[in-house]
Amino acid sequence: MARIARFAGLSPRTLVRRFHEATGTTPLRWLHVQRLARARELLESTDLPIEHIGRLCGMGSAGNLRHHFTRSAGVTPMAYRRSFQGDRPPGGPGRPVAGGAG
């Protein structure tokens, strides 16, 4: 936050206050929500392993993603993914397979 505040020409405290005024939340909470939203997108649209999704969305590991995702969504990442797979086989149209392009 200190580096961002310097870039914006503000003190860290002023940056946090203005961010909260503009968004209704703290920078850290906003970032956390964005990371979980990205994880949901990847779970819905890819067959990437949970470990890889954890890294891509900034959660660091599958365990960390599972913990925060389950707290937020009330289901595990795999259960969430299964609800979007329907009758399609893994890797079907629009669903890149782990290690594939996309």
N, CA, C and O atoms as CSV, one atom per row, in Angstrom:
chain,resi,resn,atom,element,x,y,z
A,1,MET,N,N,0.811,-1.190,0.000
A,1,MET,CA,C,0.000,0.000,0.000
A,1,MET,C,C,0.861,1.263,0.000
A,1,MET,O,O,0.512,2.267,-0.620
A,2,ALA,N,N,1.979,1.195,0.697
A,2,ALA,CA,C,2.838,2.378,0.771
A,2,ALA,C,C,3.343,2.777,-0.614
A,2,ALA,O,O,3.388,3.964,-0.938
A,3,ARG,N,N,3.720,1.804,-1.427
A,3,ARG,CA,C,4.225,2.099,-2.764
A,3,ARG,C,C,3.110,2.663,-3.652
A,3,ARG,O,O,3.342,3.603,-4.413
A,4,ILE,N,N,1.924,2.105,-3.560
A,4,ILE,CA,C,0.784,2.615,-4.340
A,4,ILE,C,C,0.445,4.032,-3.886
A,4,ILE,O,O,0.183,4.912,-4.706
A,5,ALA,N,N,0.454,4.239,-2.581
A,5,ALA,CA,C,0.154,5.574,-2.047
A,5,ALA,C,C,1.166,6.600,-2.545
A,5,ALA,O,O,0.793,7.704,-2.943
A,6,ARG,N,N,2.456,6.231,-2.522
A,6,ARG,CA,C,3.480,7.149,-3.032
A,6,ARG,C,C,3.231,7.469,-4.498
A,6,ARG,O,O,3.330,8.627,-4.906
A,7,PHE,N,N,2.911,6.457,-5.290
A,7,PHE,CA,C,2.644,6.654,-6.711
A,7,PHE,C,C,1.465,7.610,-6.912
A,7,PHE,O,O,1.471,8.428,-7.832
A,8,ALA,N,N,0.455,7.499,-6.046
A,8,ALA,CA,C,-0.731,8.349,-6.145
A,8,ALA,C,C,-0.515,9.714,-5.492
A,8,ALA,O,O,-1.367,10.597,-5.593
A,9,GLY,N,N,0.622,9.882,-4.824
A,9,GLY,CA,C,0.901,11.151,-4.152
A,9,GLY,C,C,0.078,11.337,-2.889
A,9,GLY,O,O,-0.255,12.462,-2.516
A,10,LEU,N,N,-0.250,10.220,-2.226
A,10,LEU,CA,C,-1.061,10.256,-1.012
A,10,LEU,C,C,-0.356,9.497,0.106
A,10,LEU,O,O,0.565,8.718,-0.137
A,11,SER,N,N,-0.799,9.735,1.317
A,11,SER,CA,C,-0.319,8.904,2.416
A,11,SER,C,C,-1.096,7.586,2.354
A,11,SER,O,O,-2.205,7.549,1.822
A,12,PRO,N,N,-0.522,6.503,2.893
A,12,PRO,CA,C,-1.245,5.230,2.891
A,12,PRO,C,C,-2.623,5.348,3.550
A,12,PRO,O,O,-3.597,4.770,3.067
A,13,ARG,N,N,-2.697,6.076,4.623
A,13,ARG,CA,C,-3.977,6.239,5.322
A,13,ARG,C,C,-5.006,6.961,4.451
A,13,ARG,O,O,-6.173,6.570,4.418
A,14,THR,N,N,-4.584,7.999,3.752
A,14,THR,CA,C,-5.494,8.732,2.865
A,14,THR,C,C,-5.925,7.853,1.696
A,14,THR,O,O,-7.087,7.872,1.292
A,15,LEU,N,N,-4.981,7.083,1.157
A,15,LEU,CA,C,-5.322,6.179,0.062
A,15,LEU,C,C,-6.391,5.182,0.499
A,15,LEU,O,O,-7.378,4.980,-0.208
A,16,VAL,N,N,-6.203,4.568,1.648
A,16,VAL,CA,C,-7.173,3.588,2.152
A,16,VAL,C,C,-8.525,4.255,2.381
A,16,VAL,O,O,-9.565,3.695,2.036
A,17,ARG,N,N,-8.508,5.447,2.961
A,17,ARG,CA,C,-9.762,6.161,3.225
A,17,ARG,C,C,-10.488,6.479,1.927
A,17,ARG,O,O,-11.696,6.263,1.826
A,18,ARG,N,N,-9.768,6.990,0.932
A,18,ARG,CA,C,-10.396,7.327,-0.354
A,18,ARG,C,C,-10.858,6.084,-1.104
A,18,ARG,O,O,-11.903,6.095,-1.754
A,19,PHE,N,N,-10.088,5.031,-1.013
A,19,PHE,CA,C,-10.474,3.776,-1.645
A,19,PHE,C,C,-11.785,3.295,-1.032
A,19,PHE,O,O,-12.703,2.896,-1.749
A,20,HIS,N,N,-11.868,3.333,0.284
A,20,HIS,CA,C,-13.087,2.898,0.973
A,20,HIS,C,C,-14.273,3.777,0.586
A,20,HIS,O,O,-15.376,3.272,0.377
A,21,GLU,N,N,-14.055,5.077,0.491
A,21,GLU,CA,C,-15.131,5.981,0.083
A,21,GLU,C,C,-15.631,5.652,-1.320
A,21,GLU,O,O,-16.829,5.721,-1.593
A,22,ALA,N,N,-14.708,5.296,-2.203
A,22,ALA,CA,C,-15.071,5.032,-3.598
A,22,ALA,C,C,-15.676,3.646,-3.811
A,22,ALA,O,O,-16.534,3.470,-4.677
A,23,THR,N,N,-15.233,2.661,-3.027
A,23,THR,CA,C,-15.653,1.280,-3.274
A,23,THR,C,C,-16.506,0.669,-2.175
A,23,THR,O,O,-17.189,-0.331,-2.396
A,24,GLY,N,N,-16.468,1.267,-0.992
A,24,GLY,CA,C,-17.217,0.712,0.132
A,24,GLY,C,C,-16.497,-0.418,0.838
A,24,GLY,O,O,-17.082,-1.094,1.685
A,25,THR,N,N,-15.234,-0.631,0.502
A,25,THR,CA,C,-14.476,-1.713,1.120
A,25,THR,C,C,-13.003,-1.318,1.207
A,25,THR,O,O,-12.594,-0.277,0.694
A,26,THR,N,N,-12.229,-2.154,1.857
A,26,THR,CA,C,-10.791,-1.902,1.959
A,26,THR,C,C,-10.089,-2.434,0.712
A,26,THR,O,O,-10.638,-3.284,0.011
A,27,PRO,N,N,-8.882,-1.945,0.428
A,27,PRO,CA,C,-8.138,-2.477,-0.723
A,27,PRO,C,C,-7.904,-3.990,-0.625
A,27,PRO,O,O,-8.031,-4.700,-1.622
A,28,LEU,N,N,-7.567,-4.479,0.555
A,28,LEU,CA,C,-7.309,-5.907,0.713
A,28,LEU,C,C,-8.570,-6.725,0.476
A,28,LEU,O,O,-8.523,-7.748,-0.207
A,29,ARG,N,N,-9.688,-6.291,1.026
A,29,ARG,CA,C,-10.950,-7.015,0.821
A,29,ARG,C,C,-11.345,-6.979,-0.658
A,29,ARG,O,O,-11.808,-7.984,-1.198
A,30,TRP,N,N,-11.166,-5.841,-1.308
A,30,TRP,CA,C,-11.487,-5.720,-2.725
A,30,TRP,C,C,-10.646,-6.713,-3.534
A,30,TRP,O,O,-11.166,-7.416,-4.401
A,31,LEU,N,N,-9.355,-6.762,-3.243
A,31,LEU,CA,C,-8.465,-7.675,-3.949
A,31,LEU,C,C,-8.892,-9.131,-3.732
A,31,LEU,O,O,-8.897,-9.928,-4.670
A,32,HIS,N,N,-9.243,-9.463,-2.511
A,32,HIS,CA,C,-9.683,-10.811,-2.174
A,32,HIS,C,C,-10.935,-11.191,-2.988
A,32,HIS,O,O,-11.014,-12.296,-3.526
A,33,VAL,N,N,-11.886,-10.294,-3.072
A,33,VAL,CA,C,-13.114,-10.529,-3.840
A,33,VAL,C,C,-12.788,-10.713,-5.324
A,33,VAL,O,O,-13.372,-11.574,-5.981
A,34,GLN,N,N,-11.867,-9.917,-5.852
A,34,GLN,CA,C,-11.474,-10.035,-7.259
A,34,GLN,C,C,-10.798,-11.379,-7.523
A,34,GLN,O,O,-11.035,-12.001,-8.558
A,35,ARG,N,N,-9.968,-11.821,-6.603
A,35,ARG,CA,C,-9.289,-13.107,-6.758
A,35,ARG,C,C,-10.295,-14.257,-6.766
A,35,ARG,O,O,-10.178,-15.186,-7.565
A,36,LEU,N,N,-11.278,-14.189,-5.878
A,36,LEU,CA,C,-12.300,-15.230,-5.845
A,36,LEU,C,C,-13.166,-15.200,-7.102
A,36,LEU,O,O,-13.573,-16.250,-7.598
A,37,ALA,N,N,-13.447,-14.020,-7.616
A,37,ALA,CA,C,-14.219,-13.913,-8.859
A,37,ALA,C,C,-13.444,-14.546,-10.011
A,37,ALA,O,O,-14.028,-15.244,-10.840
A,38,ARG,N,N,-12.142,-14.309,-10.068
A,38,ARG,CA,C,-11.312,-14.912,-11.117
A,38,ARG,C,C,-11.285,-16.429,-10.964
A,38,ARG,O,O,-11.337,-17.151,-11.960
A,39,ALA,N,N,-11.203,-16.914,-9.740
A,39,ALA,CA,C,-11.228,-18.356,-9.506
A,39,ALA,C,C,-12.546,-18.952,-10.007
A,39,ALA,O,O,-12.545,-20.007,-10.642
A,40,ARG,N,N,-13.669,-18.285,-9.725
A,40,ARG,CA,C,-14.964,-18.767,-10.210
A,40,ARG,C,C,-14.984,-18.832,-11.736
A,40,ARG,O,O,-15.452,-19.814,-12.313
A,41,GLU,N,N,-14.478,-17.790,-12.387
A,41,GLU,CA,C,-14.429,-17.784,-13.858
A,41,GLU,C,C,-13.631,-18.974,-14.384
A,41,GLU,O,O,-14.060,-19.659,-15.313
A,42,LEU,N,N,-12.475,-19.210,-13.788
A,42,LEU,CA,C,-11.623,-20.309,-14.248
A,42,LEU,C,C,-12.252,-21.666,-13.967
A,42,LEU,O,O,-12.122,-22.589,-14.771
A,43,LEU,N,N,-12.927,-21.793,-12.844
A,43,LEU,CA,C,-13.602,-23.054,-12.530
A,43,LEU,C,C,-14.755,-23.312,-13.490
A,43,LEU,O,O,-15.013,-24.459,-13.856
A,44,GLU,N,N,-15.440,-22.270,-13.892
A,44,GLU,CA,C,-16.578,-22.398,-14.803
A,44,GLU,C,C,-16.150,-22.689,-16.229
A,44,GLU,O,O,-16.853,-23.393,-16.953
A,45,SER,N,N,-15.016,-22.161,-16.642
A,45,SER,CA,C,-14.680,-22.183,-18.067
A,45,SER,C,C,-13.476,-23.034,-18.454
A,45,SER,O,O,-13.175,-23.161,-19.641
A,46,THR,N,N,-12.781,-23.620,-17.483
A,46,THR,CA,C,-11.604,-24.430,-17.807
A,46,THR,C,C,-11.608,-25.723,-17.011
A,46,THR,O,O,-12.391,-25.902,-16.078
A,47,ASP,N,N,-10.731,-26.602,-17.397
A,47,ASP,CA,C,-10.501,-27.842,-16.653
A,47,ASP,C,C,-9.124,-27.806,-15.977
A,47,ASP,O,O,-8.552,-28.849,-15.660
A,48,LEU,N,N,-8.612,-26.612,-15.765
A,48,LEU,CA,C,-7.311,-26.467,-15.113
A,48,LEU,C,C,-7.355,-27.061,-13.710
A,48,LEU,O,O,-8.383,-26.979,-13.037
A,49,PRO,N,N,-6.263,-27.654,-13.266
A,49,PRO,CA,C,-6.205,-28.185,-11.898
A,49,PRO,C,C,-6.394,-27.061,-10.868
A,49,PRO,O,O,-6.020,-25.914,-11.113
A,50,ILE,N,N,-6.965,-27.400,-9.742
A,50,ILE,CA,C,-7.228,-26.434,-8.673
A,50,ILE,C,C,-5.927,-25.757,-8.236
A,50,ILE,O,O,-5.922,-24.556,-7.966
A,51,GLU,N,N,-4.835,-26.504,-8.165
A,51,GLU,CA,C,-3.533,-25.929,-7.780
A,51,GLU,C,C,-3.143,-24.807,-8.742
A,51,GLU,O,O,-2.671,-23.751,-8.321
A,52,HIS,N,N,-3.344,-25.046,-10.017
A,52,HIS,CA,C,-2.990,-24.045,-11.028
A,52,HIS,C,C,-3.911,-22.827,-10.918
A,52,HIS,O,O,-3.453,-21.689,-11.029
A,53,ILE,N,N,-5.186,-23.061,-10.703
A,53,ILE,CA,C,-6.135,-21.949,-10.541
A,53,ILE,C,C,-5.770,-21.126,-9.315
A,53,ILE,O,O,-5.841,-19.898,-9.351
A,54,GLY,N,N,-5.379,-21.788,-8.234
A,54,GLY,CA,C,-4.955,-21.073,-7.032
A,54,GLY,C,C,-3.825,-20.109,-7.312
A,54,GLY,O,O,-3.826,-18.976,-6.832
A,55,ARG,N,N,-2.860,-20.565,-8.093
A,55,ARG,CA,C,-1.729,-19.696,-8.447
A,55,ARG,C,C,-2.165,-18.592,-9.401
A,55,ARG,O,O,-1.782,-17.437,-9.213
A,56,LEU,N,N,-2.958,-18.917,-10.419
A,56,LEU,CA,C,-3.372,-17.924,-11.414
A,56,LEU,C,C,-4.194,-16.780,-10.822
A,56,LEU,O,O,-4.082,-15.635,-11.260
A,57,CYS,N,N,-5.012,-17.096,-9.832
A,57,CYS,CA,C,-5.869,-16.048,-9.270
A,57,CYS,C,C,-5.233,-15.358,-8.063
A,57,CYS,O,O,-5.861,-14.507,-7.433
A,58,GLY,N,N,-4.000,-15.718,-7.741
A,58,GLY,CA,C,-3.290,-15.024,-6.675
A,58,GLY,C,C,-3.504,-15.585,-5.284
A,58,GLY,O,O,-3.119,-14.960,-4.296
A,59,MET,N,N,-4.116,-16.763,-5.194
A,59,MET,CA,C,-4.318,-17.383,-3.886
A,59,MET,C,C,-3.107,-18.190,-3.433
A,59,MET,O,O,-3.001,-18.553,-2.262
A,60,GLY,N,N,-2.205,-18.467,-4.349
A,60,GLY,CA,C,-0.952,-19.117,-4.000
A,60,GLY,C,C,-0.969,-20.623,-4.054
A,60,GLY,O,O,-0.057,-21.216,-4.630
A,61,SER,N,N,-1.963,-21.268,-3.480
A,61,SER,CA,C,-1.984,-22.726,-3.437
A,61,SER,C,C,-3.421,-23.225,-3.505
A,61,SER,O,O,-4.373,-22.471,-3.302
A,62,ALA,N,N,-3.551,-24.513,-3.796
A,62,ALA,CA,C,-4.877,-25.127,-3.839
A,62,ALA,C,C,-5.528,-25.086,-2.456
A,62,ALA,O,O,-6.728,-24.837,-2.338
A,63,GLY,N,N,-4.742,-25.328,-1.423
A,63,GLY,CA,C,-5.287,-25.320,-0.061
A,63,GLY,C,C,-5.841,-23.963,0.327
A,63,GLY,O,O,-6.918,-23.863,0.914
A,64,ASN,N,N,-5.101,-22.928,-0.004
A,64,ASN,CA,C,-5.545,-21.574,0.303
A,64,ASN,C,C,-6.806,-21.229,-0.498
A,64,ASN,O,O,-7.745,-20.634,0.032
A,65,LEU,N,N,-6.814,-21.610,-1.782
A,65,LEU,CA,C,-8.001,-21.377,-2.602
A,65,LEU,C,C,-9.196,-22.127,-2.032
A,65,LEU,O,O,-10.278,-21.555,-1.899
A,66,ARG,N,N,-9.014,-23.397,-1.693
A,66,ARG,CA,C,-10.124,-24.188,-1.129
A,66,ARG,C,C,-10.686,-23.527,0.133
A,66,ARG,O,O,-11.901,-23.410,0.296
A,67,HIS,N,N,-9.804,-23.107,1.005
A,67,HIS,CA,C,-10.238,-22.495,2.264
A,67,HIS,C,C,-11.092,-21.250,2.003
A,67,HIS,O,O,-12.217,-21.149,2.494
A,68,HIS,N,N,-10.559,-20.318,1.238
A,68,HIS,CA,C,-11.260,-19.053,1.012
A,68,HIS,C,C,-12.487,-19.219,0.121
A,68,HIS,O,O,-13.513,-18.578,0.346
A,69,PHE,N,N,-12.379,-20.079,-0.888
A,69,PHE,CA,C,-13.507,-20.293,-1.787
A,69,PHE,C,C,-14.672,-20.922,-1.032
A,69,PHE,O,O,-15.817,-20.496,-1.180
A,70,THR,N,N,-14.380,-21.929,-0.230
A,70,THR,CA,C,-15.435,-22.611,0.532
A,70,THR,C,C,-16.080,-21.658,1.528
A,70,THR,O,O,-17.297,-21.689,1.710
A,71,ARG,N,N,-15.294,-20.823,2.168
A,71,ARG,CA,C,-15.845,-19.818,3.092
A,71,ARG,C,C,-16.758,-18.849,2.367
A,71,ARG,O,O,-17.805,-18.466,2.889
A,72,SER,N,N,-16.369,-18.453,1.172
A,72,SER,CA,C,-17.122,-17.458,0.410
A,72,SER,C,C,-18.346,-18.049,-0.282
A,72,SER,O,O,-19.440,-17.493,-0.194
A,73,ALA,N,N,-18.163,-19.171,-0.968
A,73,ALA,CA,C,-19.232,-19.738,-1.802
A,73,ALA,C,C,-20.065,-20.800,-1.098
A,73,ALA,O,O,-21.163,-21.128,-1.548
A,74,GLY,N,N,-19.551,-21.336,0.001
A,74,GLY,CA,C,-20.292,-22.372,0.724
A,74,GLY,C,C,-20.133,-23.761,0.127
A,74,GLY,O,O,-20.732,-24.718,0.617
A,75,VAL,N,N,-19.332,-23.881,-0.926
A,75,VAL,CA,C,-19.024,-25.178,-1.536
A,75,VAL,C,C,-17.547,-25.186,-1.908
A,75,VAL,O,O,-16.921,-24.135,-2.040
A,76,THR,N,N,-17.005,-26.376,-2.073
A,76,THR,CA,C,-15.608,-26.485,-2.472
A,76,THR,C,C,-15.454,-26.067,-3.934
A,76,THR,O,O,-16.430,-26.063,-4.684
A,77,PRO,N,N,-14.245,-25.720,-4.337
A,77,PRO,CA,C,-14.038,-25.386,-5.748
A,77,PRO,C,C,-14.456,-26.518,-6.691
A,77,PRO,O,O,-15.042,-26.254,-7.741
A,78,MET,N,N,-14.166,-27.767,-6.337
A,78,MET,CA,C,-14.547,-28.895,-7.204
A,78,MET,C,C,-16.061,-29.047,-7.292
A,78,MET,O,O,-16.586,-29.313,-8.374
A,79,ALA,N,N,-16.770,-28.884,-6.185
A,79,ALA,CA,C,-18.234,-28.965,-6.226
A,79,ALA,C,C,-18.795,-27.835,-7.078
A,79,ALA,O,O,-19.746,-28.036,-7.834
A,80,TYR,N,N,-18.215,-26.663,-6.959
A,80,TYR,CA,C,-18.634,-25.523,-7.775
A,80,TYR,C,C,-18.409,-25.841,-9.249
A,80,TYR,O,O,-19.294,-25.614,-10.075
A,81,ARG,N,N,-17.246,-26.358,-9.580
A,81,ARG,CA,C,-16.929,-26.705,-10.972
A,81,ARG,C,C,-17.909,-27.739,-11.512
A,81,ARG,O,O,-18.395,-27.602,-12.635
A,82,ARG,N,N,-18.204,-28.766,-10.731
A,82,ARG,CA,C,-19.126,-29.818,-11.189
A,82,ARG,C,C,-20.494,-29.259,-11.540
A,82,ARG,O,O,-21.159,-29.776,-12.438
A,83,SER,N,N,-20.922,-28.221,-10.855
A,83,SER,CA,C,-22.238,-27.651,-11.150
A,83,SER,C,C,-22.262,-26.978,-12.516
A,83,SER,O,O,-23.343,-26.718,-13.045
A,84,PHE,N,N,-21.103,-26.689,-13.104
A,84,PHE,CA,C,-21.027,-26.063,-14.422
A,84,PHE,C,C,-20.688,-27.058,-15.520
A,84,PHE,O,O,-20.753,-26.716,-16.701
A,85,GLN,N,N,-20.331,-28.271,-15.156
A,85,GLN,CA,C,-19.934,-29.241,-16.172
A,85,GLN,C,C,-21.126,-29.909,-16.832
A,85,GLN,O,O,-21.049,-30.266,-18.007
A,86,GLY,N,N,-22.212,-30.086,-16.121
A,86,GLY,CA,C,-23.387,-30.718,-16.709
A,86,GLY,C,C,-23.048,-32.077,-17.290
A,86,GLY,O,O,-22.323,-32.860,-16.677
A,87,ASP,N,N,-23.576,-32.354,-18.474
A,87,ASP,CA,C,-23.354,-33.641,-19.125
A,87,ASP,C,C,-22.164,-33.622,-20.074
A,87,ASP,O,O,-21.859,-34.633,-20.707
A,88,ARG,N,N,-21.486,-32.471,-20.179
A,88,ARG,CA,C,-20.356,-32.354,-21.092
A,88,ARG,C,C,-19.156,-33.121,-20.569
A,88,ARG,O,O,-18.881,-33.094,-19.370
A,89,PRO,N,N,-18.445,-33.798,-21.444
A,89,PRO,CA,C,-17.199,-34.435,-21.005
A,89,PRO,C,C,-16.148,-33.374,-20.749
A,89,PRO,O,O,-16.186,-32.316,-21.378
A,90,PRO,N,N,-15.199,-33.625,-19.835
A,90,PRO,CA,C,-14.132,-32.642,-19.599
A,90,PRO,C,C,-13.421,-32.325,-20.895
A,90,PRO,O,O,-13.177,-33.215,-21.710
A,91,GLY,N,N,-13.086,-31.055,-21.090
A,91,GLY,CA,C,-12.382,-30.648,-22.293
A,91,GLY,C,C,-13.291,-30.414,-23.485
A,91,GLY,O,O,-12.821,-30.256,-24.612
A,92,GLY,N,N,-14.608,-30.392,-23.231
A,92,GLY,CA,C,-15.567,-30.169,-24.309
A,92,GLY,C,C,-15.431,-28.772,-24.886
A,92,GLY,O,O,-14.522,-28.030,-24.513
A,93,PRO,N,N,-16.333,-28.406,-25.801
A,93,PRO,CA,C,-16.249,-27.088,-26.460
A,93,PRO,C,C,-16.133,-25.951,-25.464
A,93,PRO,O,O,-16.883,-25.870,-24.491
A,94,GLY,N,N,-15.164,-25.062,-25.732
A,94,GLY,CA,C,-14.983,-23.894,-24.896
A,94,GLY,C,C,-14.373,-24.174,-23.546
A,94,GLY,O,O,-14.325,-23.292,-22.688
A,95,ARG,N,N,-13.906,-25.390,-23.347
A,95,ARG,CA,C,-13.367,-25.778,-22.053
A,95,ARG,C,C,-11.952,-26.308,-22.224
A,95,ARG,O,O,-11.756,-27.510,-22.401
A,96,PRO,N,N,-10.969,-25.424,-22.172
A,96,PRO,CA,C,-9.588,-25.888,-22.359
A,96,PRO,C,C,-9.190,-26.926,-21.331
A,96,PRO,O,O,-9.541,-26.822,-20.156
A,97,VAL,N,N,-8.468,-27.907,-21.774
A,97,VAL,CA,C,-7.949,-28.947,-20.898
A,97,VAL,C,C,-6.649,-28.449,-20.285
A,97,VAL,O,O,-5.902,-27.702,-20.916
A,98,ALA,N,N,-6.384,-28.865,-19.056
A,98,ALA,CA,C,-5.148,-28.461,-18.386
A,98,ALA,C,C,-3.963,-28.723,-19.303
A,98,ALA,O,O,-3.826,-29.803,-19.876
A,99,GLY,N,N,-3.111,-27.714,-19.429
A,99,GLY,CA,C,-1.948,-27.839,-20.264
A,99,GLY,C,C,-2.208,-27.468,-21.714
A,99,GLY,O,O,-1.279,-27.344,-22.511
A,100,GLY,N,N,-3.495,-27.289,-22.051
A,100,GLY,CA,C,-3.830,-26.924,-23.418
A,100,GLY,C,C,-3.797,-25.424,-23.608
A,100,GLY,O,O,-3.486,-24.682,-22.677
A,101,ALA,N,N,-4.110,-24.983,-24.790
A,101,ALA,CA,C,-4.126,-23.537,-25.084
A,101,ALA,C,C,-5.295,-22.892,-24.396
A,101,ALA,O,O,-6.344,-23.511,-24.223
A,102,GLY,N,N,-5.118,-21.634,-23.995
A,102,GLY,CA,C,-6.231,-20.894,-23.454
A,102,GLY,C,C,-5.989,-20.472,-22.100
A,102,GLY,O,O,-6.844,-19.828,-21.493
